[in-house]
């Protein structure tokens, strides 16, 4: 079995970086093949590799710990990273797909809506709950790795990431709360040009 416990798990850190780079390579390459070159089959194949990156990272992290590598902050970072990519990865793919589609002949971008009132409040809370979901997945994966290690004492390096993740979750709550209190008003309608009679 491949040894993944080099230098206290630092290889996991480099694997996270590699997975992030590969995410963008497969994403941009797949969309370029689909829209720029017209190779839809190749483009689709490359895009299918995007979610497999998370599977590889998760598998490598689990194997690393099961092979006897002492849990490190990098194993915890892997769990935190995976929680974020599970929630935001698909949205990133959809965003990039729309960009490429418009760039290569599918029409102009629709005007970005100016959110105000109830729509702004709903959008702000949706964004926060989306991060809450990513937070829950990350925390679940971290404690899953702790369970593999056996005890909270041994898994202490993994739990380091609970602090920054929780801080971001709490601090980001300021935005939806503020938007709820001050949702903004609809912009004033632009004055219509006067028309001459006769």
FIKOLZA-1660 file (N, C-alpha, C; in steps of 0.1 Angstrom, whole numbers, plus 5000, padded with zeros to 4 digits):
% residues 198
   i   px   py   pz ch aa at
   1 5008 4988 5000  A  X  N
   1 5000 5000 5000  A  X CA
   1 5009 5012 5000  A  X  C
   2 5005 5023 4993  A  X  N
   2 5013 5035 4991  A  X CA
   2 5014 5041 5005  A  X  C
   3 5026 5045 5009  A  X  N
   3 5028 5052 5021  A  X CA
   3 5025 5067 5020  A  X  C
   4 5015 5071 5029  A  X  N
   4 5010 5085 5028  A  X CA
   4 5013 5092 5041  A  X  C
   5 5022 5087 5050  A  X  N
   5 5024 5094 5062  A  X CA
   5 5038 5101 5063  A  X  C
   6 5043 5105 5052  A  X  N
   6 5056 5112 5051  A  X CA
   6 5055 5125 5059  A  X  C
   7 5066 5127 5067  A  X  N
   7 5067 5139 5075  A  X CA
   7 5054 5143 5082  A  X  C
   8 5049 5134 5090  A  X  N
   8 5037 5138 5098  A  X CA
   8 5025 5142 5090  A  X  C
   9 5024 5136 5078  A  X  N
   9 5012 5139 5070  A  X CA
   9 5013 5151 5061  A  X  C
  10 5025 5157 5060  A  X  N
  10 5026 5169 5051  A  X CA
  10 5023 5166 5037  A  X  C
  11 5024 5153 5033  A  X  N
  11 5020 5150 5019  A  X CA
  11 5005 5153 5016  A  X  C
  12 4997 5152 5027  A  X  N
  12 4983 5155 5025  A  X CA
  12 4981 5170 5021  A  X  C
  13 4990 5179 5027  A  X  N
  13 4989 5193 5024  A  X CA
  13 4992 5195 5009  A  X  C
  14 5002 5188 5004  A  X  N
  14 5005 5189 4990  A  X CA
  14 4995 5183 4981  A  X  C
  15 4988 5173 4986  A  X  N
  15 4978 5166 4979  A  X CA
  15 4965 5176 4978  A  X  C
  16 4963 5183 4988  A  X  N
  16 4952 5193 4988  A  X CA
  16 4955 5203 4977  A  X  C
  17 4967 5209 4977  A  X  N
  17 4971 5218 4967  A  X CA
  17 4969 5213 4953  A  X  C
  18 4974 5200 4951  A  X  N
  18 4973 5194 4938  A  X CA
  18 4958 5192 4934  A  X  C
  19 4950 5188 4943  A  X  N
  19 4936 5186 4940  A  X CA
  19 4929 5200 4936  A  X  C
  20 4933 5210 4943  A  X  N
  20 4927 5223 4939  A  X CA
  20 4932 5228 4925  A  X  C
  21 4944 5225 4922  A  X  N
  21 4949 5229 4909  A  X CA
  21 4942 5220 4898  A  X  C
  22 4941 5207 4901  A  X  N
  22 4935 5198 4892  A  X CA
  22 4920 5201 4890  A  X  C
  23 4913 5206 4900  A  X  N
  23 4899 5211 4899  A  X CA
  23 4898 5221 4888  A  X  C
  24 4907 5231 4888  A  X  N
  24 4906 5242 4878  A  X CA
  24 4911 5237 4864  A  X  C
  25 4920 5228 4864  A  X  N
  25 4925 5222 4851  A  X CA
  25 4914 5215 4844  A  X  C
  26 4907 5206 4852  A  X  N
  26 4897 5198 4846  A  X CA
  26 4885 5206 4842  A  X  C
  27 4882 5216 4851  A  X  N
  27 4870 5225 4849  A  X CA
  27 4872 5233 4836  A  X  C
  28 4883 5241 4836  A  X  N
  28 4886 5250 4824  A  X CA
  28 4888 5241 4812  A  X  C
  29 4896 5230 4813  A  X  N
  29 4898 5222 4801  A  X CA
  29 4885 5216 4796  A  X  C
  30 4877 5211 4805  A  X  N
  30 4864 5205 4800  A  X CA
  30 4855 5215 4794  A  X  C
  31 4854 5227 4799  A  X  N
  31 4845 5237 4793  A  X CA
  31 4851 5243 4780  A  X  C
  32 4865 5244 4780  A  X  N
  32 4871 5248 4767  A  X CA
  32 4869 5238 4756  A  X  C
  33 4870 5225 4760  A  X  N
  33 4868 5215 4750  A  X CA
  33 4853 5215 4745  A  X  C
  34 4844 5217 4754  A  X  N
  34 4830 5217 4751  A  X CA
  34 4826 5229 4742  A  X  C
  35 4830 5241 4746  A  X  N
  35 4825 5253 4740  A  X CA
  35 4834 5258 4729  A  X  C
  36 4847 5259 4732  A  X  N
  36 4856 5265 4723  A  X CA
  36 4860 5256 4712  A  X  C
  37 4862 5243 4715  A  X  N
  37 4866 5233 4704  A  X CA
  37 4855 5225 4699  A  X  C
  38 4843 5225 4706  A  X  N
  38 4832 5218 4701  A  X CA
  38 4833 5203 4704  A  X  C
  39 4843 5199 4712  A  X  N
  39 4844 5184 4715  A  X CA
  39 4836 5181 4728  A  X  C
  40 4823 5179 4726  A  X  N
  40 4814 5178 4737  A  X CA
  40 4817 5165 4745  A  X  C
  41 4821 5154 4739  A  X  N
  41 4823 5142 4746  A  X CA
  41 4836 5143 4755  A  X  C
  42 4846 5148 4749  A  X  N
  42 4858 5151 4757  A  X CA
  42 4856 5160 4768  A  X  C
  43 4849 5171 4765  A  X  N
  43 4845 5181 4775  A  X CA
  43 4838 5175 4787  A  X  C
  44 4828 5167 4783  A  X  N
  44 4820 5160 4794  A  X CA
  44 4828 5150 4802  A  X  C
  45 4837 5143 4795  A  X  N
  45 4846 5134 4803  A  X CA
  45 4855 5141 4813  A  X  C
  46 4861 5153 4808  A  X  N
  46 4869 5160 4817  A  X CA
  46 4861 5166 4829  A  X  C
  47 4849 5170 4826  A  X  N
  47 4841 5176 4837  A  X CA
  47 4837 5165 4847  A  X  C
  48 4835 5153 4842  A  X  N
  48 4832 5142 4852  A  X CA
  48 4844 5139 4861  A  X  C
  49 4856 5143 4857  A  X  N
  49 4867 5141 4866  A  X CA
  49 4867 5150 4878  A  X  C
  50 4860 5161 4877  A  X  N
  50 4860 5172 4888  A  X CA
  50 4855 5166 4901  A  X  C
  51 4843 5159 4902  A  X  N
  51 4840 5154 4915  A  X CA
  51 4848 5142 4920  A  X  C
  52 4855 5135 4910  A  X  N
  52 4864 5124 4914  A  X CA
  52 4876 5129 4922  A  X  C
  53 4879 5142 4920  A  X  N
  53 4891 5147 4928  A  X CA
  53 4888 5147 4943  A  X  C
  54 4876 5150 4947  A  X  N
  54 4872 5149 4961  A  X CA
  54 4873 5135 4966  A  X  C
  55 4868 5126 4958  A  X  N
  55 4869 5112 4962  A  X CA
  55 4883 5107 4964  A  X  C
  56 4892 5111 4955  A  X  N
  56 4906 5108 4957  A  X CA
  56 4912 5114 4970  A  X  C
  57 4909 5126 4972  A  X  N
  57 4915 5133 4984  A  X CA
  57 4909 5126 4997  A  X  C
  58 4896 5124 4997  A  X  N
  58 4890 5117 5009  A  X CA
  58 4897 5103 5011  A  X  C
  59 4898 5096 5000  A  X  N
  59 4904 5082 5001  A  X CA
  59 4918 5083 5006  A  X  C
  60 4926 5092 5001  A  X  N
  60 4940 5094 5005  A  X CA
  60 4941 5097 5020  A  X  C
  61 4932 5106 5024  A  X  N
  61 4932 5111 5038  A  X CA
  61 4929 5099 5047  A  X  C
  62 4919 5091 5044  A  X  N
  62 4915 5080 5052  A  X CA
  62 4926 5069 5052  A  X  C
  63 4932 5066 5041  A  X  N
  63 4942 5056 5040  A  X CA
  63 4954 5061 5048  A  X  C
  64 4958 5073 5047  A  X  N
  64 4969 5079 5054  A  X CA
  64 4968 5076 5069  A  X  C
  65 4956 5078 5075  A  X  N
  65 4954 5076 5089  A  X CA
  65 4954 5061 5092  A  X  C
  66 4947 5054 5084  A  X  N
  66 4946 5039 5086  A  X CA
  66 4960 5032 5085  A  X  C
  67 4969 5038 5077  A  X  N
  67 4982 5032 5075  A  X CA
  67 4991 5035 5087  A  X  C
  68 4986 5043 5097  A  X  N
  68 4994 5045 5109  A  X CA
  68 5000 5059 5110  A  X  C
  69 4997 5068 5100  A  X  N
  69 5002 5082 5101  A  X CA
  69 4995 5089 5113  A  X  C
  70 5003 5095 5121  A  X  N
  70 4997 5103 5132  A  X CA
  70 4988 5114 5126  A  X  C
  71 4977 5116 5132  A  X  N
  71 4968 5127 5126  A  X CA
  71 4975 5140 5128  A  X  C
  72 4974 5148 5118  A  X  N
  72 4980 5162 5118  A  X CA
  72 4970 5172 5114  A  X  C
  73 4974 5185 5115  A  X  N
  73 4965 5196 5111  A  X CA
  73 4961 5194 5096  A  X  C
  74 4970 5188 5088  A  X  N
  74 4968 5187 5074  A  X CA
  74 4957 5177 5071  A  X  C
  75 4956 5167 5079  A  X  N
  75 4944 5158 5077  A  X CA
  75 4931 5165 5081  A  X  C
  76 4932 5173 5091  A  X  N
  76 4920 5181 5094  A  X CA
  76 4917 5191 5084  A  X  C
  77 4927 5197 5078  A  X  N
  77 4924 5207 5067  A  X CA
  77 4918 5200 5055  A  X  C
  78 4922 5187 5052  A  X  N
  78 4916 5180 5042  A  X CA
  78 4901 5178 5044  A  X  C
  79 4897 5175 5056  A  X  N
  79 4883 5173 5059  A  X CA
  79 4875 5187 5058  A  X  C
  80 4882 5197 5063  A  X  N
  80 4875 5211 5061  A  X CA
  80 4874 5215 5047  A  X  C
  81 4884 5212 5039  A  X  N
  81 4884 5215 5025  A  X CA
  81 4873 5208 5017  A  X  C
  82 4872 5195 5020  A  X  N
  82 4862 5187 5014  A  X CA
  82 4848 5191 5017  A  X  C
  83 4845 5196 5029  A  X  N
  83 4832 5201 5032  A  X CA
  83 4829 5213 5023  A  X  C
  84 4838 5222 5021  A  X  N
  84 4836 5233 5013  A  X CA
  84 4834 5230 4998  A  X  C
  85 4842 5221 4993  A  X  N
  85 4841 5217 4979  A  X CA
  85 4829 5210 4976  A  X  C
  86 4824 5202 4985  A  X  N
  86 4811 5194 4983  A  X CA
  86 4800 5204 4981  A  X  C
  87 4800 5215 4989  A  X  N
  87 4789 5225 4988  A  X CA
  87 4791 5235 4977  A  X  C
  88 4803 5240 4975  A  X  N
  88 4805 5251 4966  A  X CA
  88 4811 5246 4952  A  X  C
  89 4816 5234 4952  A  X  N
  89 4821 5229 4939  A  X CA
  89 4812 5229 4927  A  X  C
  90 4800 5224 4930  A  X  N
  90 4790 5223 4919  A  X CA
  90 4785 5237 4915  A  X  C
  91 4784 5246 4924  A  X  N
  91 4780 5260 4921  A  X CA
  91 4791 5267 4913  A  X  C
  92 4804 5264 4916  A  X  N
  92 4815 5269 4908  A  X CA
  92 4814 5264 4894  A  X  C
  93 4811 5251 4892  A  X  N
  93 4810 5245 4879  A  X CA
  93 4799 5252 4871  A  X  C
  94 4787 5254 4877  A  X  N
  94 4776 5260 4870  A  X CA
  94 4779 5274 4866  A  X  C
  95 4786 5282 4875  A  X  N
  95 4790 5295 4872  A  X CA
  95 4799 5296 4860  A  X  C
  96 4810 5287 4861  A  X  N
  96 4819 5287 4850  A  X CA
  96 4813 5283 4837  A  X  C
  97 4804 5273 4837  A  X  N
  97 4797 5268 4825  A  X CA
  97 4789 5279 4819  A  X  C
  98 4782 5287 4827  A  X  N
  98 4774 5298 4822  A  X CA
  98 4783 5309 4815  A  X  C
  99 4795 5311 4822  A  X  N
  99 4804 5321 4816  A  X CA
  99 4810 5317 4802  A  X  C
 100 4813 5304 4801  A  X  N
 100 4819 5299 4789  A  X CA
 100 4808 5299 4778  A  X  C
 101 4796 5295 4782  A  X  N
 101 4785 5294 4772  A  X CA
 101 4782 5308 4766  A  X  C
 102 4782 5318 4775  A  X  N
 102 4780 5332 4770  A  X CA
 102 4792 5337 4761  A  X  C
 103 4804 5333 4766  A  X  N
 103 4816 5338 4759  A  X CA
 103 4816 5332 4745  A  X  C
 104 4811 5320 4743  A  X  N
 104 4813 5313 4730  A  X CA
 104 4799 5312 4722  A  X  C
 105 4791 5323 4723  A  X  N
 105 4780 5324 4714  A  X CA
 105 4766 5321 4719  A  X  C
 106 4764 5320 4732  A  X  N
 106 4751 5317 4737  A  X CA
 106 4744 5330 4741  A  X  C
 107 4748 5341 4737  A  X  N
 107 4741 5354 4740  A  X CA
 107 4748 5361 4751  A  X  C
 108 4743 5373 4753  A  X  N
 108 4748 5382 4764  A  X CA
 108 4744 5378 4777  A  X  C
 109 4752 5382 4787  A  X  N
 109 4749 5379 4801  A  X CA
 109 4736 5387 4805  A  X  C
 110 4727 5381 4813  A  X  N
 110 4716 5388 4817  A  X CA
 110 4720 5398 4828  A  X  C
 111 4713 5409 4829  A  X  N
 111 4717 5419 4839  A  X CA
 111 4716 5413 4853  A  X  C
 112 4725 5416 4861  A  X  N
 112 4725 5411 4875  A  X CA
 112 4715 5419 4883  A  X  C
 113 4706 5411 4889  A  X  N
 113 4695 5418 4897  A  X CA
 113 4700 5425 4909  A  X  C
 114 4694 5437 4911  A  X  N
 114 4698 5445 4923  A  X CA
 114 4688 5441 4934  A  X  C
 115 4693 5433 4943  A  X  N
 115 4684 5428 4954  A  X CA
 115 4682 5439 4964  A  X  C
 116 4669 5439 4969  A  X  N
 116 4665 5448 4979  A  X CA
 116 4653 5442 4986  A  X  C
 117 4650 5447 4998  A  X  N
 117 4638 5443 5005  A  X CA
 117 4639 5428 5008  A  X  C
 118 4627 5421 5007  A  X  N
 118 4626 5407 5010  A  X CA
 118 4636 5399 5002  A  X  C
 119 4638 5402 4989  A  X  N
 119 4646 5394 4981  A  X CA
 119 4661 5394 4986  A  X  C
 120 4665 5406 4991  A  X  N
 120 4679 5407 4996  A  X CA
 120 4680 5399 5009  A  X  C
 121 4670 5399 5017  A  X  N
 121 4670 5392 5030  A  X CA
 121 4671 5377 5027  A  X  C
 122 4663 5372 5018  A  X  N
 122 4663 5358 5015  A  X CA
 122 4676 5353 5009  A  X  C
 123 4682 5362 5000  A  X  N
 123 4695 5358 4994  A  X CA
 123 4706 5358 5004  A  X  C
 124 4706 5367 5014  A  X  N
 124 4716 5367 5024  A  X CA
 124 4715 5355 5033  A  X  C
 125 4703 5351 5037  A  X  N
 125 4702 5339 5045  A  X CA
 125 4704 5326 5038  A  X  C
 126 4701 5326 5025  A  X  N
 126 4705 5314 5017  A  X CA
 126 4720 5312 5017  A  X  C
 127 4727 5323 5015  A  X  N
 127 4742 5322 5014  A  X CA
 127 4747 5317 5028  A  X  C
 128 4741 5322 5039  A  X  N
 128 4746 5318 5052  A  X CA
 128 4743 5304 5054  A  X  C
 129 4731 5299 5051  A  X  N
 129 4728 5285 5053  A  X CA
 129 4736 5276 5044  A  X  C
 130 4740 5281 5033  A  X  N
 130 4748 5273 5024  A  X CA
 130 4762 5271 5031  A  X  C
 131 4767 5281 5037  A  X  N
 131 4780 5279 5044  A  X CA
 131 4777 5270 5057  A  X  C
 132 4766 5272 5063  A  X  N
 132 4763 5263 5074  A  X CA
 132 4763 5248 5070  A  X  C
 133 4758 5245 5058  A  X  N
 133 4758 5232 5053  A  X CA
 133 4773 5227 5051  A  X  C
 134 4781 5236 5045  A  X  N
 134 4795 5232 5043  A  X CA
 134 4802 5230 5056  A  X  C
 135 4799 5239 5066  A  X  N
 135 4804 5238 5080  A  X CA
 135 4801 5224 5086  A  X  C
 136 4788 5220 5085  A  X  N
 136 4783 5208 5091  A  X CA
 136 4790 5196 5084  A  X  C
 137 4792 5196 5071  A  X  N
 137 4799 5185 5064  A  X CA
 137 4814 5185 5068  A  X  C
 138 4820 5196 5069  A  X  N
 138 4834 5196 5073  A  X CA
 138 4836 5191 5087  A  X  C
 139 4827 5196 5097  A  X  N
 139 4828 5191 5110  A  X CA
 139 4825 5176 5111  A  X  C
 140 4815 5172 5104  A  X  N
 140 4812 5157 5104  A  X CA
 140 4824 5149 5099  A  X  C
 141 4831 5154 5088  A  X  N
 141 4843 5147 5083  A  X CA
 141 4854 5147 5093  A  X  C
 142 4856 5158 5100  A  X  N
 142 4867 5159 5110  A  X CA
 142 4864 5149 5121  A  X  C
 143 4852 5148 5126  A  X  N
 143 4849 5139 5137  A  X CA
 143 4849 5124 5132  A  X  C
 144 4846 5123 5119  A  X  N
 144 4848 5109 5113  A  X CA
 144 4862 5105 5114  A  X  C
 145 4872 5114 5111  A  X  N
 145 4886 5111 5111  A  X CA
 145 4890 5108 5126  A  X  C
 146 4884 5116 5135  A  X  N
 146 4887 5114 5149  A  X CA
 146 4883 5100 5154  A  X  C
 147 4871 5096 5149  A  X  N
 147 4867 5082 5152  A  X CA
 147 4876 5072 5146  A  X  C
 148 4882 5074 5135  A  X  N
 148 4892 5065 5129  A  X CA
 148 4904 5064 5138  A  X  C
 149 4908 5076 5143  A  X  N
 149 4920 5076 5152  A  X CA
 149 4917 5069 5165  A  X  C
 150 4905 5071 5170  A  X  N
 150 4902 5063 5182  A  X CA
 150 4898 5071 5194  A  X  C
 151 4905 5082 5197  A  X  N
 151 4902 5090 5209  A  X CA
 151 4903 5105 5205  A  X  C
 152 4897 5114 5213  A  X  N
 152 4898 5128 5211  A  X CA
 152 4912 5133 5214  A  X  C
 153 4919 5127 5223  A  X  N
 153 4933 5131 5226  A  X CA
 153 4942 5129 5214  A  X  C
 154 4941 5117 5208  A  X  N
 154 4949 5114 5196  A  X CA
 154 4944 5123 5184  A  X  C
 155 4931 5126 5184  A  X  N
 155 4926 5134 5172  A  X CA
 155 4927 5149 5174  A  X  C
 156 4933 5153 5185  A  X  N
 156 4934 5168 5188  A  X CA
 156 4939 5176 5176  A  X  C
 157 4949 5172 5169  A  X  N
 157 4954 5180 5157  A  X CA
 157 4943 5182 5147  A  X  C
 158 4934 5172 5145  A  X  N
 158 4923 5174 5136  A  X CA
 158 4913 5184 5140  A  X  C
 159 4911 5185 5153  A  X  N
 159 4901 5194 5159  A  X CA
 159 4905 5209 5158  A  X  C
 160 4918 5212 5154  A  X  N
 160 4923 5225 5153  A  X CA
 160 4914 5234 5144  A  X  C
 161 4909 5227 5134  A  X  N
 161 4901 5235 5123  A  X CA
 161 4887 5238 5128  A  X  C
 162 4883 5233 5139  A  X  N
 162 4869 5237 5144  A  X CA
 162 4869 5252 5147  A  X  C
 163 4880 5256 5153  A  X  N
 163 4881 5270 5157  A  X CA
 163 4879 5280 5146  A  X  C
 164 4887 5280 5135  A  X  N
 164 4885 5290 5124  A  X CA
 164 4872 5287 5117  A  X  C
 165 4868 5275 5115  A  X  N
 165 4855 5273 5108  A  X CA
 165 4843 5278 5116  A  X  C
 166 4844 5277 5129  A  X  N
 166 4833 5282 5137  A  X CA
 166 4833 5297 5137  A  X  C
 167 4845 5303 5138  A  X  N
 167 4846 5318 5138  A  X CA
 167 4840 5323 5125  A  X  C
 168 4843 5317 5113  A  X  N
 168 4838 5322 5101  A  X CA
 168 4823 5321 5100  A  X  C
 169 4818 5310 5106  A  X  N
 169 4803 5307 5106  A  X CA
 169 4796 5318 5114  A  X  C
 170 4802 5321 5126  A  X  N
 170 4796 5331 5135  A  X CA
 170 4797 5345 5129  A  X  C
 171 4809 5349 5125  A  X  N
 171 4812 5362 5119  A  X CA
 171 4803 5365 5107  A  X  C
 172 4802 5355 5098  A  X  N
 172 4794 5356 5086  A  X CA
 172 4780 5358 5089  A  X  C
 173 4775 5355 5101  A  X  N
 173 4761 5357 5104  A  X CA
 173 4758 5372 5105  A  X  C
 174 4768 5381 5106  A  X  N
 174 4766 5395 5106  A  X CA
 174 4758 5400 5093  A  X  C
 175 4762 5394 5082  A  X  N
 175 4756 5399 5069  A  X CA
 175 4741 5396 5068  A  X  C
 176 4736 5384 5070  A  X  N
 176 4722 5382 5069  A  X CA
 176 4714 5390 5080  A  X  C
 177 4720 5391 5092  A  X  N
 177 4713 5398 5103  A  X CA
 177 4712 5413 5099  A  X  C
 178 4723 5418 5094  A  X  N
 178 4723 5432 5090  A  X CA
 178 4713 5435 5079  A  X  C
 179 4713 5426 5069  A  X  N
 179 4704 5427 5058  A  X CA
 179 4690 5426 5062  A  X  C
 180 4687 5418 5072  A  X  N
 180 4673 5416 5077  A  X CA
 180 4669 5429 5083  A  X  C
 181 4678 5436 5091  A  X  N
 181 4674 5449 5097  A  X CA
 181 4674 5460 5087  A  X  C
 182 4683 5461 5078  A  X  N
 182 4683 5471 5068  A  X CA
 182 4684 5465 5054  A  X  C
 183 4672 5460 5049  A  X  N
 183 4672 5453 5037  A  X CA
 183 4674 5462 5024  A  X  C
 184 4674 5475 5026  A  X  N
 184 4675 5483 5014  A  X CA
 184 4662 5486 5008  A  X  C
 185 4662 5497 5001  A  X  N
 185 4649 5501 4994  A  X CA
 185 4651 5499 4979  A  X  C
 186 4640 5497 4972  A  X  N
 186 4640 5496 4957  A  X CA
 186 4645 5509 4952  A  X  C
 187 4653 5509 4941  A  X  N
 187 4659 5521 4935  A  X CA
 187 4647 5529 4929  A  X  C
 188 4649 5542 4930  A  X  N
 188 4639 5551 4924  A  X CA
 188 4638 5549 4909  A  X  C
 189 4626 5548 4904  A  X  N
 189 4624 5546 4889  A  X CA
 189 4630 5558 4882  A  X  C
 190 4637 5555 4871  A  X  N
 190 4643 5566 4863  A  X CA
 190 4632 5574 4856  A  X  C
 191 4633 5587 4857  A  X  N
 191 4623 5596 4851  A  X CA
 191 4622 5594 4836  A  X  C
 192 4610 5593 4831  A  X  N
 192 4607 5591 4817  A  X CA
 192 4609 5605 4810  A  X  C
 193 4615 5605 4798  A  X  N
 193 4617 5617 4791  A  X CA
 193 4603 5623 4787  A  X  C
 194 4602 5636 4788  A  X  N
 194 4589 5642 4784  A  X CA
 194 4587 5641 4769  A  X  C
 195 4575 5639 4766  A  X  N
 195 4571 5639 4751  A  X CA
 195 4564 5651 4747  A  X  C
 196 4567 5656 4736  A  X  N
 196 4560 5668 4731  A  X CA
 196 4547 5664 4724  A  X  C
 197 4537 5672 4727  A  X  N
 197 4524 5670 4721  A  X CA
 197 4523 5678 4708  A  X  C
 198 4519 5671 4698  A  X  N
 198 4517 5678 4685  A  X CA
 198 4530 5682 4679  A  X  C
% end
